[in-house]
C-alpha cells in the first residue's frame, strides 16, 4: 500500500505534492483575476481531485469558497452567485451547460472537463461534454499558471456555506476571521470528530460541497494522510474501496447505512472491512435498529456527531455511549454547551422537549450575509439554534425529535415526522419514506406518508400503518399512505421535504 499522502480516485493516485503544485498555479491565476483575501469564488462540480485542488488554491490567496450543490439549477445558482458576490465560478461543463443563464454578468467562468472516472460513474454522454465556446478551459489555464507559481503546504480553507433552510432563500453563513487560537481549536474539533491522526486512510463518498466531506478530506491531507475519493455513493463499491485501500476512517449519512444493509449477506461477506477504526455519521436521524445492525456488522467503530453550519459541531457520541443510551446523538465535548428552551423561553429540565440551542466556544462568531436580523433571531443566552427540537437526559445526552419547521400539529398535539420515518426505515420492504402534514378541516393537519418500496415488496397502506401502530402511539399513525417511485434527496442523502410537498402533496396519487 502506497503510504505517500494524496488522493485515490478510481485507479489513479494524485500525490499531495502534485496537488499542491497545481493549487499554487490556481492561486496565481486567481490573483491575476484580481481575487484577494476575503473575496468569494464558487465551485459547481462533482466529487473529484479537481475540487480539492481548487479549494487548496483558494486558501493560498485567502479567498472564500461558496460551494454550489450539484442538484441546483439556473435560478438557484443565480441566487447564490449574486448573494455571495462571487468573482469566479469553477464549473463542470456538463453541469454548467444547462445552467448558463444562472451566471450573473461579471462573474469570471472557468469550465472544468470531468475526469474520465466521473464520466464513467455518471454515464455522461459526449454531447454533454462538448466544449463551451467563449469560456476559459480549466486544464490549459492551470498549466499556464502553474509554471510561475510557488508551491505551498495545505492551508485551512474558508467557506461560505449556505444553509438549506426549510422556508425562504438559503442564508450564507459568514464567519469572522479565526485567530490562531481559534484555528487550533477548530483543528482539534475536527481531529476529535473524524478521529484523524497522522497518515490515516479516509474514504469520502458524500459530496464535497458539504462541509462534512470537504473538512474530512482536507483535514486528512493536512495530516499527511490518504484520501480515497468516490465519485458518488455505491454500496458495494464502497466496501470494495475499503478492502482495496485498507480504509481506516469513513464518513456516511444514515441513508447510506440503510443501503449497505440491503446488500445480501453473501455480498457483504466478500469484503474485508476490518481496517475500519472510525466511522462517523451525521446529517439525519438514524434508526436505532439500523445503527445496531451496523455495529453488529462493523464493530464498535461507529461514531455520531451533531451540530449545524452556524454553531459548529457541538455533540459527539461513540459506540459505547450509544449502546448505553440508545437513540442519543451524543453529549457536549471539548467545552461545547447545549441547552433546551421551551416556547416561553424557559430553560427546560431533563427529558422536557423543547428547542435545542448550542455553541462550541472558541469558534469565530458569524452572521448571515446581509441578514443581521435573522442572525439575532436564532440566538438565546449566547447559544444558537438550528431549528431542531429535542431533550437532554439526566446525564446530559441529547436526543432529537425533529425540526421545529417540520413538526405536524394535529388536534393540538405535536407530532415529529422524523420519529415515524425512523420507524419505517426499519420495516422490511421499505426503501425510503417521508412523512408530512396535510391540511385537515377538523384537526388542522393530518399525517401523510410517502413510501418507496423495494421492487419485489408487496406492501399495502394497511401494512405500513400496522407497522407504525405496533411501535408508536395511535395518533402517530399516518392517515394516508401513498406509494411513490422516488423521493427527492440531495447527493448527501438529505430529504428535501419542501420538494416532497411540491411533488406529491397536491395529488397524493398511489402507485399502481
C-alpha positions, 0 to 999 in steps of 0.5 A: 500500500502506497503510504505517500499522502494524496488522493485515490480516485478510481485507479489513479493516485494524485500525490499531495505534492502534485496537488499542491503544485497545481493549487499554487498555479490556481492561486496565481491565476486567481490573483491575476483575476484580481481575487484577494483575501476575503473575496468569494469564488464558487465551485459547481462540480462533482466529487473529484481531485479537481475540487480539492485542488481548487479549494487548496488554491483558494486558501493560498490567496485567502479567498472564500469558497461558496460551494454550489450543490450539484442538484441546483439549477439556473435560478438557484445558482443565480441566487447564490452567485449574486448573494455571495458576490462571487468573482469566479465560478469553477464549473463542470461543463456538463453541469454548467451547460444547462445552467448558463443563464444562472451566471450573473454578468461579471462573474469570471467562468472557468469550465472544468472537463470531468475526469474520465472516472466521473464520466464513467460513474455518471454515464455522461454522454459526449454531447454533454461534454462538448466544449463551451465556446467563449469560456476559459478551459480549466486544464490549459489555464492551470498549466499556464499558471502553474509554471510561475507559481510557488508551491505551498503546504495545505492551508485551512480553507474558508467557506461560505456555506449556505444553509438549506433552510426549510422556508425562504432563500438559503442564508450564507453563513459568514464567519469572522476571521479565526485567530490562531487560537481559534484555528487550533481549536477548530483543528482539534474539533475536527481531529476529535470528530473524524478521529484523524491522526497522522497518515490515516486512510479516509474514504469520502463518498458524500459530496464535497460541497458539504462541509462534512466531506470537504473538512474530512478530506482536507483535514486528512491531507493536512495530516499527511494522510490518504484520501480515497475519493468516490465519485458518488455513493455505491454500496458495494463499491464502497466496501470494495474501496475499503478492502482495496485501500485498507480504509481506516476512517469513513464518513456516511449519512444514515441513508447510506447505512440503510443501503449497505444493509440491503446488500445480501449477506453473501455480498457483504461477506466478500469484503474485508472491512476490518481496517475500519477504526472510525466511522462517523455519521451525521446529517439525519436521524438514524434508526436505532435498529439500523445503527445496531445492525451496523455495529453488529456488522462493523464493530464498535467503530461507529461514531455520531456527531451533531451540530449545524453550519452556524454553531459548529459541531457541538455533540459527539457520541461513540459506540459505547455511549450509544449502546448505553443510551440508545437513540442519543446523538451524543453529549457536549465535548471539548467545552461545547454547551447545549441547552433546551428552551421551551416556547416561553423561553424557559430553560427546560429540565431533563427529558422536557422537549423543547428547542435545542440551542448550542455553541462550541466556544472558541469558534469565530462568531458569524452572521448571515450575509446581509441578514443581521436580523435573522442572525439575532433571531436564532440566538438565546443566552449566547447559544444558537439554534438550528431549528431542531427540537429535542431533550437532554437526559439526566446525564446530559445526552441529547436526543432529537425529535425533529425540526421545529419547521417540520413538526405536524400539529394535529388536534393540538398535539405535536407530532415529529415526522422524523420519529415515524420515518425512523420507524419505517426505515426499519420495516422490511420492504421499505426503501425510503419514506417521508412523512408530512402534514396535510391540511385537515378541516377538523384537526388542522393537519393530518399525517401523510406518508410517502413510501418507496418500496423495494421492487419485489415488496408487496406492501399495502397502506394497511401494512405500513400503518400496522407497522407504525401502530405496533411501535408508536402511539395511535395518533402517530399513525399516518392517515394516508399512505401513498406509494411513490417511485422516488423521493427527492434527496440531495447527493448527501442523502438529505430529504428535501421535504419542501420538494416532497410537498411540491411533488406529491402533496397536491395529488397524493396519487398511489402507485399502481 
